[in-house]
């Protein structure tokens, strides 16, 4: 059984997957439930830099839908 994850975080590193890349995580590679301590990691709001761009696969386009929510 394989779980496929596709994500496009705002800050991608040089070796991070690109939109459309397949990322596989095998169930056997994951720790058992409750095998690791729970972490309090609340979200933080970060302002979008004025020069920020979104990378999308060829043939697709992205536009700002809502701002300041």
Secondary structure, DSSP 8 states (H G I E B T S, - for coil): -EEEE----SS--TTS--TT--EEEEGGGS--TTSS-------------TT------TT----------
